[in-house]
């Protein structure tokens, strides 16, 4: 009899554990990737090596599909596609800085597009021969998540078009101080 009560209590405890997060579920999707993802950091630059099964536990389904299974979001669906806000784009999977907003341009291709990454090490390049095409895949330099592809039909000065899935981008607006600093740099 005692054992049955114990089991019942255990079962109840488990159930209440599982139902807890549901009650407090944040409506803002952005909270998910920061609070529930222990691998996300904008300050730690060390490489992240995480098994896909562990990524699956901390990423949203969309992010997992694109970042880890090399999926592609539907064109024209990203809120970043037309965004003109000044700031920095980070890898939404690990927090690695990828692009500055001043290298973003209207490519008309349906995905957020940039002509230059923030640094040489922020991105990794890999040949991609899938779907009968010869393309260059771009991955995050810190966590090796699939970001998109780079094409050679971009604007000057690089002539490159980094065509990036908005789902795997995280944006932070530049502070007023940084904006001023950048303006001074352009017009000394
Ligand atoms: Zn990353």
Backbone and ligand atoms as CSV (ligand in chain L), in Angstrom:
chain,resi,resn,atom,element,x,y,z
A,1,UNK,N,N,0.850,-1.213,0.000
A,1,UNK,CA,C,0.000,0.000,0.000
A,1,UNK,C,C,0.884,1.262,0.000
A,2,UNK,N,N,1.895,1.221,0.869
A,2,UNK,CA,C,2.801,2.376,0.965
A,2,UNK,C,C,3.455,2.660,-0.393
A,3,UNK,N,N,3.811,1.537,-1.044
A,3,UNK,CA,C,4.501,1.678,-2.335
A,3,UNK,C,C,3.581,2.350,-3.361
A,4,UNK,N,N,2.323,1.972,-3.314
A,4,UNK,CA,C,1.376,2.555,-4.275
A,4,UNK,C,C,1.263,4.064,-4.038
A,5,UNK,N,N,1.200,4.436,-2.763
A,5,UNK,CA,C,1.086,5.867,-2.453
A,5,UNK,C,C,2.333,6.615,-2.951
A,6,UNK,N,N,3.500,5.958,-2.705
A,6,UNK,CA,C,4.757,6.560,-3.166
A,6,UNK,C,C,4.737,6.777,-4.675
A,7,UNK,N,N,4.302,5.724,-5.373
A,7,UNK,CA,C,4.262,5.797,-6.836
A,7,UNK,C,C,3.327,6.909,-7.293
A,8,UNK,N,N,2.177,6.988,-6.606
A,8,UNK,CA,C,1.183,8.010,-6.966
A,8,UNK,C,C,1.778,9.404,-6.759
A,9,UNK,N,N,2.469,9.558,-5.624
A,9,UNK,CA,C,3.082,10.857,-5.317
A,9,UNK,C,C,4.144,11.199,-6.354
A,10,UNK,N,N,4.924,10.170,-6.709
A,10,UNK,CA,C,5.987,10.367,-7.689
A,10,UNK,C,C,5.398,10.801,-9.028
A,11,UNK,N,N,4.328,10.087,-9.383
A,11,UNK,CA,C,3.646,10.405,-10.647
A,11,UNK,C,C,3.119,11.821,-10.641
A,12,UNK,N,N,2.549,12.211,-9.525
A,12,UNK,CA,C,1.998,13.560,-9.404
A,12,UNK,C,C,3.117,14.605,-9.506
A,13,UNK,N,N,4.254,14.284,-8.829
A,13,UNK,CA,C,5.391,15.211,-8.846
A,13,UNK,C,C,5.889,15.401,-10.273
A,14,UNK,N,N,5.987,14.290,-11.006
A,14,UNK,CA,C,6.461,14.352,-12.393
A,14,UNK,C,C,5.535,15.220,-13.227
A,15,UNK,N,N,4.229,14.964,-13.022
A,15,UNK,CA,C,3.237,15.673,-13.825
A,15,UNK,C,C,3.317,17.181,-13.546
A,16,UNK,N,N,3.469,17.520,-12.248
A,16,UNK,CA,C,3.507,18.950,-11.947
A,16,UNK,C,C,4.787,19.577,-12.487
A,17,UNK,N,N,5.855,18.775,-12.528
A,17,UNK,CA,C,7.097,19.273,-13.104
A,17,UNK,C,C,6.906,19.630,-14.568
A,18,UNK,N,N,6.271,18.683,-15.270
A,18,UNK,CA,C,6.104,18.880,-16.707
A,18,UNK,C,C,5.136,20.005,-17.019
A,19,UNK,N,N,4.152,20.193,-16.134
A,19,UNK,CA,C,3.160,21.208,-16.475
A,19,UNK,C,C,3.650,22.612,-16.086
A,20,UNK,N,N,4.652,22.694,-15.234
A,20,UNK,CA,C,5.145,24.006,-14.803
A,20,UNK,C,C,5.578,24.925,-15.957
A,21,UNK,N,N,6.482,24.444,-16.835
A,21,UNK,CA,C,6.957,25.373,-17.862
A,21,UNK,C,C,5.822,25.871,-18.751
A,22,UNK,N,N,4.809,24.999,-18.956
A,22,UNK,CA,C,3.679,25.356,-19.803
A,22,UNK,C,C,2.946,26.576,-19.267
A,23,UNK,N,N,2.837,26.629,-17.941
A,23,UNK,CA,C,2.104,27.737,-17.310
A,23,UNK,C,C,2.801,29.068,-17.562
A,24,UNK,N,N,4.123,29.015,-17.488
A,24,UNK,CA,C,4.868,30.270,-17.584
A,24,UNK,C,C,5.398,30.502,-18.999
A,25,UNK,N,N,4.921,29.751,-19.940
A,25,UNK,CA,C,5.486,29.822,-21.297
A,25,UNK,C,C,5.502,31.255,-21.818
A,26,UNK,N,N,6.674,31.766,-22.181
A,26,UNK,CA,C,6.721,33.149,-22.658
A,26,UNK,C,C,6.073,33.276,-24.030
A,27,UNK,N,N,5.376,34.385,-24.231
A,27,UNK,CA,C,4.741,34.579,-25.547
A,27,UNK,C,C,5.780,35.051,-26.554
A,28,UNK,N,N,6.785,35.728,-26.052
A,28,UNK,CA,C,7.837,36.245,-26.925
A,28,UNK,C,C,8.812,35.113,-27.286
A,29,UNK,N,N,8.878,34.782,-28.566
A,29,UNK,CA,C,9.744,33.687,-29.014
A,29,UNK,C,C,11.225,33.969,-28.728
A,30,UNK,N,N,11.589,35.258,-28.710
A,30,UNK,CA,C,12.995,35.606,-28.512
A,30,UNK,C,C,13.513,35.131,-27.156
A,31,UNK,N,N,12.613,35.064,-26.194
A,31,UNK,CA,C,13.020,34.647,-24.855
A,31,UNK,C,C,13.526,33.213,-24.907
A,32,UNK,N,N,12.889,32.422,-25.758
A,32,UNK,CA,C,13.230,31.000,-25.854
A,32,UNK,C,C,14.709,30.787,-26.092
A,33,UNK,N,N,15.231,31.443,-27.127
A,33,UNK,CA,C,16.595,31.116,-27.527
A,33,UNK,C,C,17.635,31.656,-26.554
A,34,UNK,N,N,17.261,32.651,-25.745
A,34,UNK,CA,C,18.255,33.186,-24.819
A,34,UNK,C,C,18.199,32.491,-23.463
A,35,UNK,N,N,16.991,32.337,-22.938
A,35,UNK,CA,C,16.900,31.768,-21.592
A,35,UNK,C,C,17.040,30.260,-21.570
A,36,UNK,N,N,16.542,29.605,-22.607
A,36,UNK,CA,C,16.552,28.146,-22.588
A,36,UNK,C,C,17.749,27.561,-23.322
A,37,UNK,N,N,18.550,28.414,-23.934
A,37,UNK,CA,C,19.679,27.915,-24.710
A,37,UNK,C,C,20.988,28.233,-23.971
A,38,UNK,N,N,21.570,27.246,-23.289
A,38,UNK,CA,C,22.777,27.510,-22.490
A,38,UNK,C,C,24.012,27.778,-23.347
A,39,UNK,N,N,23.905,27.531,-24.659
A,39,UNK,CA,C,25.067,27.707,-25.544
A,39,UNK,C,C,25.112,29.106,-26.148
A,40,UNK,N,N,24.054,29.907,-25.891
A,40,UNK,CA,C,23.970,31.238,-26.476
A,40,UNK,C,C,24.773,32.235,-25.650
A,41,UNK,N,N,25.732,32.913,-26.279
A,41,UNK,CA,C,26.477,33.956,-25.577
A,41,UNK,C,C,27.017,34.959,-26.584
A,42,UNK,N,N,26.857,36.246,-26.269
A,42,UNK,CA,C,27.401,37.276,-27.165
A,42,UNK,C,C,28.807,37.680,-26.750
A,43,UNK,N,N,29.283,37.146,-25.658
A,43,UNK,CA,C,30.628,37.513,-25.186
A,43,UNK,C,C,31.632,36.369,-25.305
A,44,UNK,N,N,31.165,35.130,-25.180
A,44,UNK,CA,C,32.059,33.975,-25.275
A,44,UNK,C,C,32.339,33.676,-26.750
A,45,UNK,N,N,33.613,33.750,-27.145
A,45,UNK,CA,C,33.925,33.525,-28.558
A,45,UNK,C,C,34.484,32.120,-28.807
A,46,UNK,N,N,34.575,31.296,-27.761
A,46,UNK,CA,C,35.111,29.942,-27.958
A,46,UNK,C,C,34.151,29.114,-28.805
A,47,UNK,N,N,34.705,28.164,-29.554
A,47,UNK,CA,C,33.899,27.351,-30.468
A,47,UNK,C,C,32.876,26.519,-29.690
A,48,UNK,N,N,31.718,26.333,-30.303
A,48,UNK,CA,C,30.658,25.551,-29.669
A,48,UNK,C,C,30.508,24.240,-30.431
A,49,UNK,N,N,30.708,23.124,-29.736
A,49,UNK,CA,C,30.500,21.821,-30.364
A,49,UNK,C,C,29.424,21.097,-29.572
A,50,UNK,N,N,28.259,21.017,-30.168
A,50,UNK,CA,C,27.108,20.430,-29.486
A,50,UNK,C,C,26.471,19.410,-30.421
A,51,UNK,N,N,26.083,18.263,-29.868
A,51,UNK,CA,C,25.446,17.228,-30.695
A,51,UNK,C,C,24.073,17.712,-31.138
A,52,UNK,N,N,23.665,17.276,-32.328
A,52,UNK,CA,C,22.359,17.687,-32.842
A,52,UNK,C,C,21.231,17.346,-31.879
A,53,UNK,N,N,21.357,16.186,-31.206
A,53,UNK,CA,C,20.267,15.798,-30.286
A,53,UNK,C,C,20.154,16.803,-29.133
A,54,UNK,N,N,21.286,17.425,-28.782
A,54,UNK,CA,C,21.233,18.430,-27.712
A,54,UNK,C,C,20.733,19.776,-28.234
A,55,UNK,N,N,21.103,20.099,-29.482
A,55,UNK,CA,C,20.547,21.314,-30.099
A,55,UNK,C,C,19.034,21.207,-30.157
A,56,UNK,N,N,18.552,20.027,-30.471
A,56,UNK,CA,C,17.108,19.827,-30.641
A,56,UNK,C,C,16.351,20.188,-29.363
A,57,UNK,N,N,17.011,19.982,-28.219
A,57,UNK,CA,C,16.350,20.263,-26.936
A,57,UNK,C,C,16.238,21.762,-26.664
A,58,UNK,N,N,17.159,22.556,-27.226
A,58,UNK,CA,C,17.180,23.975,-26.856
A,58,UNK,C,C,16.736,24.928,-27.970
A,59,UNK,N,N,16.631,24.434,-29.199
A,59,UNK,CA,C,16.228,25.314,-30.298
A,59,UNK,C,C,14.761,25.111,-30.642
A,60,UNK,N,N,14.141,26.172,-31.183
A,60,UNK,CA,C,12.776,26.017,-31.676
A,60,UNK,C,C,12.830,25.109,-32.910
A,61,UNK,N,N,11.684,24.563,-33.285
A,61,UNK,CA,C,11.638,23.627,-34.419
A,61,UNK,C,C,12.161,24.282,-35.699
A,62,UNK,N,N,11.780,25.534,-35.927
A,62,UNK,CA,C,12.215,26.267,-37.131
A,62,UNK,C,C,13.731,26.437,-37.149
A,63,UNK,N,N,14.258,26.848,-35.992
A,63,UNK,CA,C,15.698,27.075,-35.909
A,63,UNK,C,C,16.464,25.777,-36.083
A,64,UNK,N,N,15.967,24.711,-35.488
A,64,UNK,CA,C,16.651,23.418,-35.603
A,64,UNK,C,C,16.665,22.958,-37.068
A,65,UNK,N,N,15.536,23.104,-37.731
A,65,UNK,CA,C,15.412,22.667,-39.126
A,65,UNK,C,C,16.390,23.416,-40.030
A,66,UNK,N,N,16.491,24.730,-39.842
A,66,UNK,CA,C,17.369,25.512,-40.714
A,66,UNK,C,C,18.835,25.393,-40.294
A,67,UNK,N,N,19.106,25.606,-39.000
A,67,UNK,CA,C,20.497,25.639,-38.534
A,67,UNK,C,C,21.169,24.274,-38.573
A,68,UNK,N,N,20.457,23.232,-38.180
A,68,UNK,CA,C,21.105,21.934,-38.036
A,68,UNK,C,C,20.778,20.972,-39.174
A,69,UNK,N,N,19.667,21.200,-39.876
A,69,UNK,CA,C,19.314,20.292,-40.973
A,69,UNK,C,C,19.411,20.981,-42.327
A,70,UNK,N,N,20.031,22.166,-42.349
A,70,UNK,CA,C,20.273,22.923,-43.576
A,70,UNK,C,C,18.995,23.225,-44.340
A,71,UNK,N,N,17.956,23.520,-43.598
A,71,UNK,CA,C,16.685,23.886,-44.236
A,71,UNK,C,C,16.730,25.316,-44.741
A,72,UNK,N,N,15.684,25.709,-45.448
A,72,UNK,CA,C,15.569,27.076,-45.967
A,72,UNK,C,C,14.198,27.606,-45.615
A,73,UNK,N,N,14.164,28.815,-45.063
A,73,UNK,CA,C,12.851,29.402,-44.742
A,73,UNK,C,C,12.186,29.876,-46.035
A,74,UNK,N,N,10.871,29.997,-45.997
A,74,UNK,CA,C,10.161,30.469,-47.180
A,74,UNK,C,C,10.579,31.909,-47.458
A,75,UNK,N,N,10.803,32.284,-48.738
A,75,UNK,CA,C,11.208,33.669,-49.032
A,75,UNK,C,C,10.129,34.650,-48.592
A,76,UNK,N,N,10.543,35.877,-48.316
A,76,UNK,CA,C,9.666,36.991,-47.927
A,76,UNK,C,C,9.000,36.770,-46.569
A,77,UNK,N,N,9.489,35.837,-45.765
A,77,UNK,CA,C,8.829,35.590,-44.480
A,77,UNK,C,C,9.602,36.196,-43.307
A,78,UNK,N,N,10.840,36.631,-43.528
A,78,UNK,CA,C,11.622,37.119,-42.388
A,78,UNK,C,C,11.346,38.589,-42.102
A,79,UNK,N,N,11.200,38.903,-40.802
A,79,UNK,CA,C,10.999,40.308,-40.414
A,79,UNK,C,C,12.249,41.138,-40.703
A,80,UNK,N,N,13.392,40.464,-40.897
A,80,UNK,CA,C,14.639,41.185,-41.156
A,80,UNK,C,C,14.832,41.503,-42.631
A,81,UNK,N,N,14.010,40.893,-43.496
A,81,UNK,CA,C,14.234,41.023,-44.927
A,81,UNK,C,C,14.246,42.494,-45.367
A,82,UNK,N,N,13.294,43.284,-44.866
A,82,UNK,CA,C,13.216,44.693,-45.262
A,82,UNK,C,C,13.697,45.648,-44.186
A,83,UNK,N,N,14.219,45.123,-43.101
A,83,UNK,CA,C,14.576,45.971,-41.971
A,83,UNK,C,C,15.738,46.907,-42.306
A,84,UNK,N,N,15.577,48.175,-41.885
A,84,UNK,CA,C,16.640,49.166,-42.130
A,84,UNK,C,C,17.251,49.613,-40.800
A,85,UNK,N,N,16.924,48.935,-39.741
A,85,UNK,CA,C,17.400,49.358,-38.423
A,85,UNK,C,C,18.914,49.232,-38.297
A,86,UNK,N,N,19.492,50.155,-37.549
A,86,UNK,CA,C,20.944,50.172,-37.366
A,86,UNK,C,C,21.308,49.310,-36.168
A,87,UNK,N,N,22.217,48.386,-36.385
A,87,UNK,CA,C,22.630,47.511,-35.291
A,87,UNK,C,C,23.438,46.340,-35.798
A,88,UNK,N,N,23.447,45.276,-35.005
A,88,UNK,CA,C,24.272,44.111,-35.311
A,88,UNK,C,C,23.410,42.863,-35.394
A,89,UNK,N,N,23.699,42.031,-36.373
A,89,UNK,CA,C,23.020,40.739,-36.520
A,89,UNK,C,C,23.918,39.640,-35.955
A,90,UNK,N,N,23.324,38.827,-35.080
A,90,UNK,CA,C,24.055,37.729,-34.435
A,90,UNK,C,C,23.494,36.393,-34.895
A,91,UNK,N,N,24.281,35.338,-34.710
A,91,UNK,CA,C,23.772,33.987,-34.927
A,91,UNK,C,C,22.755,33.728,-33.816
A,92,UNK,N,N,21.522,33.392,-34.188
A,92,UNK,CA,C,20.474,33.179,-33.188
A,92,UNK,C,C,20.677,31.880,-32.416
A,93,UNK,N,N,21.543,31.020,-32.933
A,93,UNK,CA,C,21.799,29.736,-32.274
A,93,UNK,C,C,22.818,29.899,-31.147
A,94,UNK,N,N,23.903,30.681,-31.406
A,94,UNK,CA,C,24.982,30.743,-30.403
A,94,UNK,C,C,25.365,32.157,-29.977
A,95,UNK,N,N,24.845,33.209,-30.633
A,95,UNK,CA,C,25.154,34.579,-30.219
A,95,UNK,C,C,26.386,35.190,-30.875
A,96,UNK,N,N,26.998,34.478,-31.824
A,96,UNK,CA,C,28.185,34.971,-32.525
A,96,UNK,C,C,27.804,36.159,-33.432
A,97,UNK,N,N,28.576,37.254,-33.361
A,97,UNK,CA,C,28.287,38.418,-34.205
A,97,UNK,C,C,28.595,38.077,-35.662
A,98,UNK,N,N,27.631,38.340,-36.566
A,98,UNK,CA,C,27.791,37.935,-37.976
A,98,UNK,C,C,27.876,39.111,-38.945
A,99,UNK,N,N,26.910,40.037,-38.846
A,99,UNK,CA,C,26.857,41.134,-39.827
A,99,UNK,C,C,26.490,42.450,-39.140
A,100,UNK,N,N,27.022,43.550,-39.699
A,100,UNK,CA,C,26.601,44.894,-39.283
A,100,UNK,C,C,25.488,45.337,-40.228
A,101,UNK,N,N,24.551,46.109,-39.698
A,101,UNK,CA,C,23.419,46.531,-40.546
A,101,UNK,C,C,23.875,47.389,-41.729
A,102,UNK,N,N,25.043,48.044,-41.626
A,102,UNK,CA,C,25.452,48.884,-42.761
A,102,UNK,C,C,25.995,48.067,-43.941
A,103,UNK,N,N,26.071,46.750,-43.794
A,103,UNK,CA,C,26.450,45.912,-44.941
A,103,UNK,C,C,25.234,45.165,-45.489
A,104,UNK,N,N,24.050,45.548,-44.996
A,104,UNK,CA,C,22.809,44.913,-45.443
A,104,UNK,C,C,22.285,45.680,-46.658
A,105,UNK,N,N,21.721,44.998,-47.617
A,105,UNK,CA,C,21.192,45.692,-48.799
A,105,UNK,C,C,19.938,44.977,-49.319
A,106,UNK,N,N,19.173,45.710,-50.128
A,106,UNK,CA,C,17.947,45.139,-50.709
A,106,UNK,C,C,18.317,44.322,-51.924
A,107,UNK,N,N,18.338,43.019,-51.767
A,107,UNK,CA,C,18.718,42.186,-52.905
A,107,UNK,C,C,17.486,41.794,-53.714
A,108,UNK,N,N,16.309,41.877,-53.091
A,108,UNK,CA,C,15.084,41.483,-53.770
A,108,UNK,C,C,14.916,39.980,-53.877
A,109,UNK,N,N,15.793,39.220,-53.205
A,109,UNK,CA,C,15.733,37.761,-53.360
A,109,UNK,C,C,14.794,37.108,-52.342
A,110,UNK,N,N,14.323,37.881,-51.361
A,110,UNK,CA,C,13.367,37.322,-50.403
A,110,UNK,C,C,13.966,36.911,-49.073
A,111,UNK,N,N,15.279,37.006,-48.963
A,111,UNK,CA,C,15.944,36.691,-47.699
A,111,UNK,C,C,16.835,37.870,-47.298
A,112,UNK,N,N,17.068,38.065,-45.998
A,112,UNK,CA,C,17.993,39.122,-45.586
A,112,UNK,C,C,19.338,38.929,-46.277
A,113,UNK,N,N,19.879,40.032,-46.861
A,113,UNK,CA,C,21.109,39.924,-47.646
A,113,UNK,C,C,22.143,40.937,-47.191
A,114,UNK,N,N,23.383,40.504,-47.174
A,114,UNK,CA,C,24.509,41.331,-46.725
A,114,UNK,C,C,25.646,41.179,-47.735
A,115,UNK,N,N,26.522,42.212,-47.807
A,115,UNK,CA,C,27.649,42.056,-48.745
A,115,UNK,C,C,28.959,41.715,-48.046
A,116,UNK,N,N,28.981,41.764,-46.699
A,116,UNK,CA,C,30.240,41.476,-46.006
A,116,UNK,C,C,29.987,41.056,-44.557
A,117,UNK,N,N,30.633,39.971,-44.108
A,117,UNK,CA,C,30.470,39.591,-42.698
A,117,UNK,C,C,31.259,40.522,-41.778
A,118,UNK,N,N,30.969,40.457,-40.505
A,118,UNK,CA,C,31.559,41.374,-39.523
A,118,UNK,C,C,33.071,41.138,-39.368
A,119,UNK,N,N,33.516,39.897,-39.538
A,119,UNK,CA,C,34.954,39.607,-39.507
A,119,UNK,C,C,35.221,38.355,-40.334
A,120,UNK,N,N,36.498,38.108,-40.602
A,120,UNK,CA,C,36.843,36.955,-41.444
A,120,UNK,C,C,36.505,35.630,-40.766
A,121,UNK,N,N,36.551,35.623,-39.437
A,121,UNK,CA,C,36.316,34.362,-38.725
A,121,UNK,C,C,34.849,34.169,-38.320
A,122,UNK,N,N,34.001,35.157,-38.582
A,122,UNK,CA,C,32.614,35.023,-38.121
A,122,UNK,C,C,31.837,33.993,-38.942
A,123,UNK,N,N,32.373,33.660,-40.128
A,123,UNK,CA,C,31.650,32.754,-41.026
A,123,UNK,C,C,32.586,31.693,-41.610
A,124,UNK,N,N,32.049,30.501,-41.848
A,124,UNK,CA,C,32.811,29.421,-42.492
A,124,UNK,C,C,32.174,29.154,-43.863
A,125,UNK,N,N,33.001,28.836,-44.853
A,125,UNK,CA,C,32.515,28.601,-46.216
A,125,UNK,C,C,32.688,27.133,-46.597
A,126,UNK,N,N,31.665,26.542,-47.184
A,126,UNK,CA,C,31.742,25.139,-47.592
A,126,UNK,C,C,31.102,24.940,-48.960
A,127,UNK,N,N,31.744,24.148,-49.833
A,127,UNK,CA,C,31.107,23.891,-51.129
A,127,UNK,C,C,29.824,23.084,-50.946
A,128,UNK,N,N,28.790,23.447,-51.681
A,128,UNK,CA,C,27.501,22.760,-51.562
A,128,UNK,C,C,27.027,22.374,-52.964
A,129,UNK,N,N,26.967,21.079,-53.210
A,129,UNK,CA,C,26.534,20.602,-54.536
A,129,UNK,C,C,25.151,19.973,-54.488
A,130,UNK,N,N,24.376,20.296,-53.465
A,130,UNK,CA,C,23.038,19.705,-53.344
A,130,UNK,C,C,22.079,20.336,-54.356
A,131,UNK,N,N,20.957,19.673,-54.587
A,131,UNK,CA,C,19.881,20.130,-55.480
A,131,UNK,C,C,20.363,20.405,-56.909
A,132,UNK,N,N,21.439,19.732,-57.303
A,132,UNK,CA,C,21.938,19.867,-58.668
A,132,UNK,C,C,22.578,21.212,-58.958
A,133,UNK,N,N,22.926,21.958,-57.893
A,133,UNK,CA,C,23.529,23.278,-58.090
A,133,UNK,C,C,24.923,23.291,-57.465
A,134,UNK,N,N,25.735,24.232,-57.913
A,134,UNK,CA,C,27.045,24.399,-57.310
A,134,UNK,C,C,27.051,25.728,-56.561
A,135,UNK,N,N,26.959,25.640,-55.241
A,135,UNK,CA,C,26.852,26.861,-54.438
A,135,UNK,C,C,27.866,26.825,-53.292
A,136,UNK,N,N,28.009,27.964,-52.622
A,136,UNK,CA,C,28.861,27.996,-51.431
A,136,UNK,C,C,27.977,28.224,-50.212
A,137,UNK,N,N,27.989,27.238,-49.339
A,137,UNK,CA,C,27.204,27.336,-48.118
A,137,UNK,C,C,27.950,28.192,-47.097
A,138,UNK,N,N,27.223,29.001,-46.313
A,138,UNK,CA,C,27.864,29.725,-45.216
A,138,UNK,C,C,27.321,29.222,-43.888
A,139,UNK,N,N,28.278,28.970,-42.990
A,139,UNK,CA,C,27.928,28.489,-41.652
A,139,UNK,C,C,28.483,29.459,-40.619
A,140,UNK,N,N,27.901,29.437,-39.435
A,140,UNK,CA,C,28.387,30.273,-38.330
A,140,UNK,C,C,29.784,29.809,-37.934
A,141,UNK,N,N,30.714,30.757,-37.802
A,141,UNK,CA,C,32.092,30.426,-37.445
A,141,UNK,C,C,32.248,29.903,-36.029
A,142,UNK,N,N,31.249,30.106,-35.196
A,142,UNK,CA,C,31.375,29.637,-33.804
A,142,UNK,C,C,30.683,28.296,-33.579
A,143,UNK,N,N,29.464,28.128,-34.104
A,143,UNK,CA,C,28.711,26.897,-33.780
A,143,UNK,C,C,28.454,26.024,-35.008
A,144,UNK,N,N,28.945,26.445,-36.176
A,144,UNK,CA,C,28.779,25.688,-37.421
A,144,UNK,C,C,27.315,25.433,-37.780
A,145,UNK,N,N,26.456,26.363,-37.442
A,145,UNK,CA,C,25.057,26.238,-37.874
A,145,UNK,C,C,24.944,26.732,-39.309
A,146,UNK,N,N,24.062,26.097,-40.066
A,146,UNK,CA,C,23.810,26.539,-41.440
A,146,UNK,C,C,23.112,27.894,-41.396
A,147,UNK,N,N,23.652,28.874,-42.155
A,147,UNK,CA,C,23.046,30.203,-42.191
A,147,UNK,C,C,22.366,30.469,-43.525
A,148,UNK,N,N,23.009,30.038,-44.602
A,148,UNK,CA,C,22.494,30.300,-45.947
A,148,UNK,C,C,23.583,30.050,-46.959
A,149,UNK,N,N,23.619,30.896,-48.023
A,149,UNK,CA,C,24.622,30.739,-49.071
A,149,UNK,C,C,25.205,32.094,-49.439
A,150,UNK,N,N,26.377,32.064,-50.079
A,150,UNK,CA,C,26.947,33.312,-50.589
A,150,UNK,C,C,27.069,33.203,-52.110
A,151,UNK,N,N,26.658,34.284,-52.798
A,151,UNK,CA,C,26.689,34.309,-54.267
A,151,UNK,C,C,27.545,35.496,-54.730
A,152,UNK,N,N,28.015,35.401,-55.968
A,152,UNK,CA,C,28.924,36.447,-56.457
A,152,UNK,C,C,28.202,37.500,-57.287
A,153,UNK,N,N,26.984,37.824,-56.912
A,153,UNK,CA,C,26.249,38.851,-57.663
A,153,UNK,C,C,25.823,39.996,-56.742
A,154,UNK,N,N,26.643,40.252,-55.717
A,154,UNK,CA,C,26.330,41.325,-54.765
A,154,UNK,C,C,26.886,42.666,-55.194
A,155,UNK,N,N,26.589,43.702,-54.406
A,155,UNK,CA,C,27.051,45.064,-54.750
A,155,UNK,C,C,28.509,45.286,-54.330
A,156,UNK,N,N,29.128,46.381,-54.805
A,156,UNK,CA,C,30.460,46.714,-54.333
A,156,UNK,C,C,30.408,47.084,-52.839
A,157,UNK,N,N,31.474,47.016,-52.083
A,157,UNK,CA,C,32.840,46.777,-52.562
A,157,UNK,C,C,33.205,45.291,-52.704
A,158,UNK,N,N,32.413,44.380,-52.204
A,158,UNK,CA,C,32.831,42.971,-52.221
A,158,UNK,C,C,32.302,42.213,-53.433
A,159,UNK,N,N,31.163,42.659,-53.971
A,159,UNK,CA,C,30.522,41.921,-55.066
A,159,UNK,C,C,29.878,40.631,-54.592
A,160,UNK,N,N,29.738,40.506,-53.276
A,160,UNK,CA,C,29.163,39.271,-52.739
A,160,UNK,C,C,27.759,39.514,-52.186
A,161,UNK,N,N,26.964,38.455,-52.230
A,161,UNK,CA,C,25.617,38.507,-51.639
A,161,UNK,C,C,25.477,37.343,-50.672
A,162,UNK,N,N,25.513,37.661,-49.386
A,162,UNK,CA,C,25.282,36.640,-48.368
A,162,UNK,C,C,23.777,36.571,-48.157
A,163,UNK,N,N,23.200,35.478,-48.599
A,163,UNK,CA,C,21.758,35.288,-48.567
A,163,UNK,C,C,21.448,34.420,-47.329
A,164,UNK,N,N,20.883,35.053,-46.290
A,164,UNK,CA,C,20.830,34.420,-44.973
A,164,UNK,C,C,19.388,34.182,-44.512
A,165,UNK,N,N,19.133,33.031,-43.934
A,165,UNK,CA,C,17.817,32.737,-43.374
A,165,UNK,C,C,17.597,33.604,-42.125
A,166,UNK,N,N,16.506,34.386,-42.133
A,166,UNK,CA,C,16.237,35.282,-41.007
A,166,UNK,C,C,15.997,34.534,-39.695
A,167,UNK,N,N,15.520,33.306,-39.785
A,167,UNK,CA,C,15.235,32.508,-38.579
A,167,UNK,C,C,16.487,32.317,-37.726
A,168,UNK,N,N,17.647,32.233,-38.369
A,168,UNK,CA,C,18.877,31.998,-37.606
A,168,UNK,C,C,19.621,33.303,-37.303
A,169,UNK,N,N,18.928,34.442,-37.500
A,169,UNK,CA,C,19.521,35.730,-37.154
A,169,UNK,C,C,18.843,36.313,-35.923
A,170,UNK,N,N,19.646,37.010,-35.150
A,170,UNK,CA,C,19.196,37.672,-33.954
A,170,UNK,C,C,19.716,39.101,-34.089
A,171,UNK,N,N,18.863,40.099,-33.842
A,171,UNK,CA,C,19.285,41.474,-34.097
A,171,UNK,C,C,19.323,42.296,-32.815
A,172,UNK,N,N,20.336,43.122,-32.697
A,172,UNK,CA,C,20.349,44.078,-31.591
A,172,UNK,C,C,20.595,45.468,-32.131
A,173,UNK,N,N,19.685,46.373,-31.772
A,173,UNK,CA,C,19.788,47.769,-32.208
A,173,UNK,C,C,21.041,48.402,-31.639
A,174,UNK,N,N,21.675,49.245,-32.438
A,174,UNK,CA,C,22.858,49.955,-31.946
A,174,UNK,C,C,22.419,50.980,-30.906
A,175,UNK,N,N,23.226,51.164,-29.914
A,175,UNK,CA,C,22.919,52.196,-28.916
A,175,UNK,C,C,23.230,53.550,-29.546
A,176,UNK,N,N,22.693,54.590,-28.971
A,176,UNK,CA,C,22.936,55.944,-29.487
A,176,UNK,C,C,24.441,56.231,-29.562
A,177,UNK,N,N,25.171,55.806,-28.535
A,177,UNK,CA,C,26.616,56.062,-28.481
A,177,UNK,C,C,27.329,55.422,-29.668
A,178,UNK,N,N,26.926,54.182,-29.956
A,178,UNK,CA,C,27.575,53.473,-31.057
A,178,UNK,C,C,27.241,54.130,-32.398
A,179,UNK,N,N,25.995,54.607,-32.512
A,179,UNK,CA,C,25.577,55.280,-33.743
A,179,UNK,C,C,26.448,56.505,-33.978
A,180,UNK,N,N,26.628,57.303,-32.895
A,180,UNK,CA,C,27.438,58.523,-32.998
A,180,UNK,C,C,28.871,58.180,-33.389
A,181,UNK,N,N,29.390,57.138,-32.756
A,181,UNK,CA,C,30.764,56.711,-33.029
A,181,UNK,C,C,30.916,56.347,-34.506
A,182,UNK,N,N,29.949,55.612,-35.021
A,182,UNK,CA,C,30.003,55.196,-36.425
A,182,UNK,C,C,29.883,56.393,-37.370
A,183,UNK,N,N,29.044,57.382,-36.994
A,183,UNK,CA,C,28.901,58.582,-37.819
A,183,UNK,C,C,30.209,59.369,-37.855
A,184,UNK,N,N,30.846,59.458,-36.688
A,184,UNK,CA,C,32.110,60.183,-36.628
A,184,UNK,C,C,33.186,59.496,-37.472
A,185,UNK,N,N,33.132,58.173,-37.444
A,185,UNK,CA,C,34.125,57.403,-38.202
A,185,UNK,C,C,33.967,57.654,-39.706
A,186,UNK,N,N,32.672,57.764,-40.107
A,186,UNK,CA,C,32.402,57.994,-41.542
A,186,UNK,C,C,32.731,59.435,-41.950
A,187,UNK,N,N,32.426,60.417,-41.047
A,187,UNK,CA,C,32.656,61.831,-41.356
A,187,UNK,C,C,33.598,62.444,-40.326
A,188,UNK,N,N,34.864,62.159,-40.382
A,188,UNK,CA,C,35.766,62.664,-39.333
A,188,UNK,C,C,35.967,64.177,-39.434
L,1,ZN,ZN,ZN,26.405,30.270,-34.246
